[in-house]
């Protein structure tokens, strides 16, 4: 591997396990580009799969114009999800994370593979079994969230944990761009948005992901969870916090408790 890809992968791997954040990779080597970043991410994905972890899906980040402008990019990014990230009871052990933030999203559960470089929104709809209200808990192994695009992509797109609602909704029963979300923290509203904030339609984000992954030899698989992107900015989460994202009468609510 060129540009010390394995070295940077090792640093991020150790940072997650020791819970000791590292300096931005872009400070260590300003020549790192987006392809290097995905190579670093995939090096660690392969490593943890060898250790026995099971890939459960993918996540899409940087879908809002605001965060894209902040990081100086014009497209989203992606990371891998693992079964161990699924907080099935809605409770997240904060001590296992480093600097957690939380995002309200819609998750797609696939009933068919999505692959090839020409996936359309209609293909996404056909391949989706159902959608659910979801939380993504993002985390960073980069100190103080001082990230550029290469840093977050290398760091598995700042993935941490995720929580899925039990209410399964068919796509034909919901209009994704108009889905509202109100995010509360300990009973106080801290964020609001609609599905339109996610590239205009969360299904567009999933199609983008399938096509972007094709270039790296990665596919979206039947049964996988696809976190499609945040409806609003991500507030910080600390021990004792309870968050609720209310997606309206169709999708319902999802709750996260940090213990």
Residue frames as qw, qx, qy, qz and C-alpha x, y, z in Angstrom:
[[0.000, 0.887, 0.461, 0.000, 0.00, 0.00, 0.00],
 [0.395, 0.430, -0.029, 0.811, 1.21, 3.50, -0.80],
 [0.168, -0.612, 0.061, -0.770, 1.14, 6.55, 1.46],
 [0.039, 0.150, -0.801, 0.578, 1.33, 4.48, 4.65],
 [0.606, -0.283, -0.369, -0.646, -2.29, 3.34, 4.31],
 [0.744, -0.262, -0.609, 0.084, -1.80, 0.48, 6.76],
 [0.349, 0.014, -0.478, 0.806, -0.04, 2.72, 9.27],
 [0.283, -0.173, 0.065, -0.941, -2.98, 5.13, 9.38],
 [0.732, -0.254, -0.485, -0.406, -5.45, 2.25, 9.56],
 [0.638, -0.133, -0.640, 0.408, -3.49, 0.86, 12.52],
 [0.099, 0.096, -0.345, 0.928, -3.59, 4.24, 14.27],
 [0.523, -0.216, -0.130, -0.814, -7.37, 4.54, 13.94],
 [0.769, -0.173, -0.605, -0.115, -7.87, 0.91, 14.98],
 [0.507, -0.088, -0.599, 0.614, -5.81, 1.43, 18.12],
 [0.118, -0.181, 0.167, -0.962, -7.52, 4.76, 18.88],
 [0.667, -0.283, -0.325, -0.607, -10.93, 3.07, 18.91],
 [0.792, -0.202, -0.567, 0.101, -9.78, 0.27, 21.16],
 [0.457, -0.084, -0.463, 0.755, -7.88, 2.46, 23.60],
 [0.082, -0.882, -0.458, -0.066, -10.46, 5.28, 23.35],
 [0.367, -0.628, 0.093, 0.680, -7.60, 7.73, 22.98],
 [0.529, 0.819, 0.205, -0.079, -8.16, 10.13, 20.09],
 [0.659, -0.081, 0.296, 0.687, -5.45, 10.93, 17.57],
 [0.030, 0.556, -0.144, -0.818, -4.55, 14.02, 15.56],
 [0.706, 0.591, 0.114, -0.375, -6.16, 14.46, 12.13],
 [0.803, 0.062, 0.448, 0.388, -4.57, 12.29, 9.47],
 [0.454, 0.803, 0.208, 0.325, -4.67, 15.29, 7.16],
 [0.230, -0.935, 0.269, -0.008, -2.28, 17.07, 9.53],
 [0.712, -0.380, 0.538, 0.243, 0.12, 14.12, 9.36],
 [0.395, -0.003, 0.688, 0.609, -0.05, 13.86, 5.57],
 [0.335, 0.557, 0.136, -0.747, -1.82, 16.63, 3.61],
 [0.243, 0.320, -0.690, -0.602, -1.40, 14.64, 0.38],
 [0.234, 0.198, 0.942, -0.136, -3.93, 11.97, 1.42],
 [0.352, 0.015, -0.355, -0.866, -6.90, 11.97, -0.96],
 [0.742, -0.069, 0.180, -0.642, -10.38, 10.46, -0.93],
 [0.867, 0.199, -0.438, -0.131, -9.26, 7.18, -2.51],
 [0.328, 0.321, -0.733, 0.501, -6.57, 6.84, 0.16],
 [0.402, -0.229, 0.452, -0.762, -9.23, 7.49, 2.80],
 [0.885, 0.020, -0.055, -0.461, -11.51, 4.72, 1.54],
 [0.713, 0.303, -0.613, 0.152, -8.48, 2.41, 1.36],
 [0.024, 0.315, -0.683, 0.659, -7.76, 3.14, 5.03],
 [0.666, -0.110, 0.251, -0.693, -11.40, 2.51, 5.93],
 [0.905, 0.159, -0.280, -0.279, -11.53, -0.78, 4.02],
 [0.442, 0.382, -0.739, 0.336, -8.26, -1.95, 5.59],
 [0.217, -0.188, 0.678, -0.676, -9.91, -1.74, 9.00],
 [0.797, 0.066, 0.024, -0.599, -13.19, -3.22, 7.76],
 [0.787, 0.269, -0.552, -0.055, -11.30, -6.28, 6.49],
 [0.202, 0.337, -0.758, 0.520, -9.42, -6.50, 9.78],
 [0.436, -0.121, 0.545, -0.706, -12.48, -6.51, 12.03],
 [0.857, 0.154, -0.190, -0.453, -14.32, -8.94, 9.73],
 [0.615, 0.308, -0.706, 0.168, -11.37, -11.30, 10.16],
 [0.047, -0.238, 0.704, -0.667, -11.80, -10.86, 13.91],
 [0.028, -0.327, -0.939, 0.101, -15.36, -12.16, 13.60],
 [0.228, 0.450, 0.291, -0.813, -17.43, -8.98, 13.32],
 [0.361, 0.442, 0.779, 0.260, -20.35, -9.14, 10.87],
 [0.024, 0.017, -0.220, -0.975, -21.20, -6.32, 8.47],
 [0.200, 0.518, 0.769, -0.315, -24.86, -5.37, 8.99],
 [0.340, 0.847, 0.405, 0.055, -25.10, -2.50, 6.52],
 [0.467, 0.239, 0.076, 0.848, -23.79, 0.87, 5.43],
 [0.106, -0.798, -0.378, 0.457, -24.27, 4.49, 6.47],
 [0.402, 0.619, 0.251, 0.627, -24.38, 7.65, 4.41],
 [0.357, -0.648, -0.256, 0.622, -22.98, 10.88, 5.80],
 [0.164, -0.353, 0.216, 0.895, -22.55, 14.47, 4.68],
 [0.225, 0.505, 0.768, 0.324, -25.94, 14.57, 2.95],
 [0.003, -0.898, -0.375, 0.231, -26.90, 18.11, 3.98],
 [0.462, 0.757, 0.032, 0.461, -25.70, 21.18, 2.06],
 [0.319, -0.907, 0.183, -0.203, -24.59, 22.81, 5.33],
 [0.764, -0.477, 0.400, 0.170, -22.19, 20.07, 6.40],
 [0.787, 0.378, 0.267, 0.409, -20.91, 19.66, 2.83],
 [0.212, 0.896, -0.047, 0.387, -20.08, 23.36, 2.75],
 [0.549, -0.788, 0.269, -0.069, -18.42, 23.10, 6.17],
 [0.776, -0.291, 0.486, 0.278, -16.09, 20.34, 4.96],
 [0.132, 0.660, -0.444, -0.591, -15.63, 21.79, 1.48],
 [0.252, -0.006, 0.929, 0.270, -17.13, 18.83, -0.39],
 [0.479, 0.187, -0.203, -0.834, -19.89, 18.40, -2.96],
 [0.718, -0.052, -0.611, -0.329, -20.98, 14.81, -2.31],
 [0.780, -0.536, 0.140, -0.292, -21.80, 12.55, 0.64],
 [0.163, 0.491, -0.850, 0.101, -19.55, 9.87, 2.12],
 [0.877, -0.199, -0.280, -0.336, -20.14, 6.38, 3.47],
 [0.131, -0.495, 0.802, -0.308, -19.08, 3.97, 6.17],
 [0.538, -0.055, -0.828, -0.146, -19.72, 0.38, 7.23],
 [0.624, -0.444, 0.245, -0.595, -22.08, -0.79, 9.95],
 [0.341, 0.168, -0.917, 0.124, -21.53, -3.90, 12.07],
 [0.599, -0.477, -0.602, -0.227, -23.96, -5.98, 14.10],
 [0.541, -0.305, -0.500, 0.603, -22.10, -5.02, 17.26],
 [0.062, 0.100, -0.020, 0.993, -23.09, -1.38, 16.62],
 [0.420, -0.442, -0.538, -0.582, -26.82, -2.17, 16.90],
 [0.108, -0.092, 0.642, -0.753, -28.19, -0.97, 20.25],
 [0.261, -0.296, -0.839, -0.374, -31.22, -3.23, 20.08],
 [0.294, -0.617, -0.683, 0.259, -32.83, -2.08, 23.32],
 [0.060, 0.897, 0.196, 0.391, -32.34, 1.62, 22.57],
 [0.543, -0.820, 0.121, 0.135, -29.67, 1.89, 25.27],
 [0.659, 0.619, -0.245, 0.351, -26.17, 2.98, 24.34],
 [0.748, -0.526, -0.099, 0.392, -23.22, 2.50, 26.68],
 [0.191, 0.975, -0.090, 0.068, -21.50, 5.86, 26.49],
 [0.503, -0.697, 0.480, 0.174, -18.29, 4.58, 28.05],
 [0.769, 0.111, 0.540, 0.324, -17.68, 2.51, 24.92],
 [0.450, 0.780, 0.252, 0.353, -17.61, 5.69, 22.82],
 [0.558, -0.054, -0.109, 0.821, -15.31, 8.69, 22.77],
 [0.045, 0.288, 0.088, -0.953, -17.17, 11.86, 21.74],
 [0.206, 0.414, 0.872, 0.161, -20.66, 10.82, 20.74],
 [0.303, 0.220, -0.032, -0.927, -23.20, 12.83, 18.78],
 [0.385, 0.311, 0.861, -0.122, -26.63, 11.69, 17.60],
 [0.215, 0.189, -0.421, -0.861, -28.56, 12.02, 14.35],
 [0.623, 0.324, 0.566, -0.432, -32.18, 11.24, 13.49],
 [0.141, 0.343, -0.709, -0.600, -32.45, 9.34, 10.19],
 [0.881, 0.172, 0.086, -0.433, -34.53, 6.95, 8.14],
 [0.309, -0.383, 0.854, 0.171, -33.08, 3.45, 7.75],
 [0.747, 0.314, -0.334, -0.481, -33.76, 1.30, 4.69],
 [0.601, -0.242, 0.760, -0.053, -33.82, -2.48, 5.10],
 [0.383, 0.434, -0.587, -0.567, -33.11, -4.24, 1.81],
 [0.848, 0.069, 0.457, -0.260, -34.86, -7.33, 0.45],
 [0.848, 0.473, 0.110, 0.212, -32.63, -7.49, -2.65],
 [0.607, -0.259, 0.160, 0.734, -29.00, -6.67, -3.45],
 [0.290, 0.944, 0.094, -0.131, -28.33, -3.23, -4.94],
 [0.601, -0.382, 0.426, 0.558, -25.29, -3.23, -7.17],
 [0.525, 0.528, 0.437, 0.504, -23.92, -1.94, -10.44],
 [0.306, -0.178, -0.035, 0.935, -23.05, 1.62, -11.36],
 [0.173, -0.221, -0.396, -0.875, -26.47, 2.71, -12.65],
 [0.163, -0.447, -0.832, 0.285, -28.81, 2.26, -9.67],
 [0.141, -0.458, -0.255, -0.840, -31.87, 4.53, -9.83],
 [0.350, -0.170, 0.467, -0.794, -34.30, 5.69, -7.16],
 [0.832, 0.026, -0.164, -0.529, -36.83, 3.26, -8.63],
 [0.688, 0.202, -0.681, 0.149, -34.30, 0.45, -8.18],
 [0.038, 0.225, -0.668, 0.708, -33.94, 1.48, -4.53],
 [0.619, -0.088, 0.194, -0.756, -37.70, 1.38, -4.04],
 [0.864, 0.113, -0.393, -0.294, -37.96, -2.09, -5.57],
 [0.611, 0.225, -0.678, 0.341, -35.07, -3.40, -3.45],
 [0.133, -0.325, 0.523, -0.777, -36.35, -1.98, -0.15],
 [0.314, -0.328, -0.889, 0.057, -38.27, -4.29, 2.17],
 [0.293, -0.856, -0.422, -0.052, -39.26, -1.51, 4.58],
 [0.254, 0.541, -0.271, 0.755, -38.03, 1.67, 6.27],
 [0.570, -0.619, -0.495, 0.215, -37.86, 2.53, 9.96],
 [0.147, -0.946, 0.140, -0.254, -37.16, 5.55, 12.14],
 [0.876, -0.015, -0.231, 0.422, -33.57, 5.37, 13.31],
 [0.264, -0.933, 0.220, 0.105, -30.78, 7.02, 15.23],
 [0.795, 0.342, -0.265, 0.426, -27.18, 7.03, 14.19],
 [0.521, -0.824, 0.099, 0.201, -24.74, 7.70, 17.02],
 [0.646, 0.656, -0.213, 0.327, -21.66, 9.14, 15.36],
 [0.683, -0.666, 0.144, 0.262, -18.28, 9.09, 17.04],
 [0.522, 0.795, -0.272, 0.150, -14.80, 10.21, 16.06],
 [0.874, -0.261, -0.036, 0.408, -11.40, 8.78, 16.74],
 [0.428, 0.468, -0.001, 0.773, -10.01, 12.17, 15.65],
 [0.313, -0.356, -0.499, 0.725, -9.44, 14.52, 18.58],
 [0.080, 0.487, 0.259, -0.830, -12.07, 17.24, 19.13],
 [0.557, 0.628, 0.542, -0.046, -13.88, 16.39, 15.87],
 [0.030, 0.764, -0.297, -0.572, -11.29, 18.40, 13.95],
 [0.653, 0.140, 0.708, 0.229, -12.03, 16.52, 10.77],
 [0.314, 0.464, -0.403, -0.724, -11.75, 17.11, 7.08],
 [0.856, 0.219, -0.149, -0.445, -13.35, 14.80, 4.52],
 [0.612, 0.376, -0.690, 0.094, -10.33, 12.47, 4.36],
 [0.079, -0.298, 0.759, -0.574, -10.26, 12.18, 8.16],
 [0.662, 0.015, 0.403, -0.631, -13.88, 11.16, 8.57],
 [0.844, 0.319, -0.304, -0.305, -13.87, 8.75, 5.61],
 [0.409, 0.408, -0.777, 0.250, -10.70, 7.06, 6.90],
 [0.166, -0.132, 0.742, -0.636, -12.41, 6.77, 10.30],
 [0.019, 0.337, 0.937, 0.094, -15.29, 4.70, 8.84],
 [0.136, -0.551, -0.383, -0.729, -17.28, 7.90, 8.24],
 [0.158, -0.314, 0.477, -0.806, -17.28, 8.56, 12.00],
 [0.702, -0.279, -0.539, -0.371, -19.53, 5.56, 12.65],
 [0.176, -0.383, 0.684, -0.595, -20.36, 4.63, 16.25],
 [0.226, 0.208, 0.914, -0.267, -23.68, 2.92, 16.99],
 [0.332, -0.130, -0.412, -0.838, -27.23, 2.85, 15.64],
 [0.293, 0.209, 0.771, -0.525, -30.75, 2.28, 16.91],
 [0.209, -0.151, -0.693, -0.673, -33.74, 1.10, 14.86],
 [0.560, -0.046, 0.269, -0.783, -37.42, 1.55, 15.64],
 [0.368, 0.075, 0.924, -0.074, -39.63, -1.54, 15.79],
 [0.541, 0.613, 0.363, -0.447, -42.23, 0.02, 13.46],
 [0.394, -0.064, 0.697, 0.596, -41.69, -1.29, 9.92],
 [0.409, 0.683, 0.214, -0.567, -43.20, 0.85, 7.15],
 [0.660, 0.339, 0.542, 0.396, -43.48, -0.01, 3.46],
 [0.249, -0.165, 0.216, 0.929, -42.21, 2.69, 1.08],
 [0.074, -0.436, -0.623, -0.645, -45.58, 2.96, -0.66],
 [0.382, -0.733, -0.561, 0.038, -47.09, 4.06, 2.66],
 [0.388, -0.743, -0.080, 0.540, -44.79, 7.05, 3.21],
 [0.473, 0.834, 0.050, 0.280, -43.69, 10.11, 1.23],
 [0.770, -0.215, -0.176, 0.575, -40.04, 10.30, 2.25],
 [0.328, 0.370, -0.004, 0.869, -39.21, 13.92, 1.26],
 [0.321, -0.609, -0.104, -0.718, -42.10, 15.30, 3.35],
 [0.734, -0.404, -0.516, 0.178, -41.51, 13.14, 6.44],
 [0.140, -0.857, 0.198, -0.454, -41.05, 15.52, 9.40],
 [0.739, -0.136, -0.530, 0.393, -38.69, 14.97, 12.32],
 [0.280, -0.844, 0.165, -0.428, -38.55, 16.66, 15.71],
 [0.702, 0.108, -0.569, 0.414, -35.51, 15.74, 17.81],
 [0.457, -0.809, 0.057, -0.366, -35.68, 16.24, 21.56],
 [0.525, 0.250, -0.648, 0.493, -32.95, 15.94, 24.20],
 [0.207, -0.221, -0.718, 0.627, -34.19, 15.32, 27.72],
 [0.098, 0.704, 0.661, -0.239, -37.57, 16.73, 26.67],
 [0.054, 0.781, -0.036, -0.621, -36.28, 19.87, 24.93],
 [0.749, 0.630, 0.195, 0.062, -36.36, 20.34, 21.15],
 [0.425, -0.630, 0.402, 0.510, -32.80, 20.41, 19.76],
 [0.100, -0.239, 0.698, 0.667, -33.40, 19.75, 16.06],
 [0.629, 0.499, 0.434, -0.409, -36.00, 19.69, 13.32],
 [0.029, 0.398, -0.663, -0.633, -36.00, 18.68, 9.68],
 [0.829, 0.324, 0.183, -0.418, -37.70, 16.80, 6.87],
 [0.845, 0.048, 0.470, 0.252, -36.66, 14.05, 4.51],
 [0.522, 0.834, 0.075, 0.163, -35.97, 16.68, 1.88],
 [0.249, -0.883, 0.394, 0.053, -32.82, 17.61, 3.85],
 [0.660, -0.273, 0.664, 0.221, -31.29, 14.28, 2.73],
 [0.216, -0.139, 0.681, 0.686, -30.34, 15.07, -0.89],
 [0.432, 0.049, -0.282, -0.855, -33.97, 15.98, -1.55],
 [0.900, -0.095, -0.135, -0.403, -35.13, 12.40, -0.85],
 [0.549, -0.530, 0.644, -0.057, -33.46, 9.71, 1.30],
 [0.887, 0.248, 0.386, 0.040, -33.98, 7.22, -1.55],
 [0.505, 0.832, -0.190, 0.132, -31.74, 9.41, -3.72],
 [0.242, -0.756, 0.591, -0.146, -29.04, 9.06, -1.07],
 [0.792, -0.147, 0.591, -0.040, -29.31, 5.25, -1.14],
 [0.790, 0.584, 0.159, 0.097, -29.04, 5.23, -4.95],
 [0.184, 0.889, -0.391, 0.148, -25.97, 7.48, -4.72],
 [0.531, -0.563, 0.624, -0.111, -24.44, 5.09, -2.22],
 [0.887, 0.151, 0.435, 0.021, -24.97, 2.00, -4.38],
 [0.655, 0.734, -0.001, 0.181, -23.35, 3.73, -7.34],
 [0.041, -0.866, 0.463, -0.187, -20.44, 5.15, -5.32],
 [0.712, -0.397, 0.575, -0.078, -19.71, 1.77, -3.75],
 [0.899, 0.408, 0.159, 0.015, -19.56, 0.13, -7.15],
 [0.418, 0.819, -0.338, 0.200, -16.31, 1.96, -7.84],
 [0.192, -0.624, 0.693, -0.304, -14.74, 0.37, -4.76],
 [0.466, 0.101, -0.871, -0.116, -16.03, -3.14, -5.39],
 [0.100, 0.102, 0.774, -0.617, -18.52, -2.95, -2.50],
 [0.294, -0.343, -0.680, -0.577, -22.21, -3.88, -2.77],
 [0.481, -0.187, 0.366, -0.775, -25.38, -3.24, -0.80],
 [0.196, 0.032, -0.977, -0.076, -26.65, -6.66, 0.22],
 [0.596, -0.427, -0.511, -0.450, -30.05, -8.18, 0.88],
 [0.696, -0.520, -0.462, 0.175, -30.90, -7.80, 4.57],
 [0.471, 0.034, -0.231, 0.851, -28.55, -4.88, 5.16],
 [0.142, -0.852, -0.379, 0.330, -29.44, -1.74, 7.10],
 [0.436, 0.385, 0.169, 0.796, -28.79, 1.48, 5.16],
 [0.198, -0.723, -0.346, 0.564, -28.74, 4.65, 7.26],
 [0.486, 0.644, 0.425, 0.411, -29.65, 7.27, 4.68],
 [0.317, 0.351, -0.051, 0.880, -28.52, 10.55, 6.27],
 [0.180, -0.371, -0.580, 0.702, -29.32, 13.04, 9.01],
 [0.040, 0.793, 0.550, 0.259, -32.42, 15.23, 9.03],
 [0.165, -0.966, 0.023, -0.199, -30.73, 17.89, 11.20],
 [0.215, 0.679, -0.590, 0.380, -27.47, 18.77, 12.93],
 [0.786, -0.163, -0.582, 0.130, -26.07, 16.29, 15.46],
 [0.375, -0.805, 0.230, -0.398, -26.10, 17.37, 19.13],
 [0.222, 0.411, -0.824, 0.322, -23.61, 15.94, 21.59],
 [0.821, -0.372, -0.314, -0.297, -24.67, 13.06, 23.83],
 [0.070, 0.474, -0.729, 0.489, -23.41, 12.35, 27.35],
 [0.280, -0.158, -0.924, 0.206, -24.22, 9.82, 30.04],
 [0.078, 0.420, 0.643, -0.636, -27.79, 10.20, 31.33],
 [0.293, 0.294, -0.227, -0.881, -29.17, 11.84, 28.18],
 [0.470, 0.372, 0.799, -0.044, -32.39, 10.61, 26.57],
 [0.147, 0.296, -0.388, -0.860, -33.14, 11.55, 22.96],
 [0.526, 0.438, 0.714, -0.146, -36.36, 11.02, 21.02],
 [0.052, 0.192, -0.501, -0.842, -36.83, 11.54, 17.29],
 [0.487, 0.466, 0.619, -0.403, -40.49, 11.85, 16.28],
 [0.118, -0.100, 0.672, 0.725, -41.00, 11.19, 12.55],
 [0.482, 0.044, -0.170, -0.858, -44.74, 11.75, 12.60],
 [0.771, -0.044, 0.358, -0.525, -47.76, 9.42, 12.63],
 [0.882, 0.350, -0.259, -0.181, -46.55, 7.01, 9.93],
 [0.624, 0.394, -0.590, 0.329, -42.97, 6.25, 10.94],
 [0.720, -0.639, -0.269, -0.010, -43.43, 7.04, 14.62],
 [0.230, -0.896, 0.342, -0.165, -40.70, 7.59, 17.21],
 [0.843, 0.114, -0.408, 0.332, -37.31, 6.19, 18.13],
 [0.449, -0.868, 0.134, -0.166, -35.64, 6.70, 21.51],
 [0.697, 0.335, -0.465, 0.432, -32.02, 6.55, 22.63],
 [0.591, -0.799, 0.053, -0.096, -30.83, 6.39, 26.23],
 [0.506, 0.581, -0.516, 0.373, -27.16, 6.89, 27.06],
 [0.816, -0.564, -0.060, -0.111, -26.19, 4.82, 30.08]]
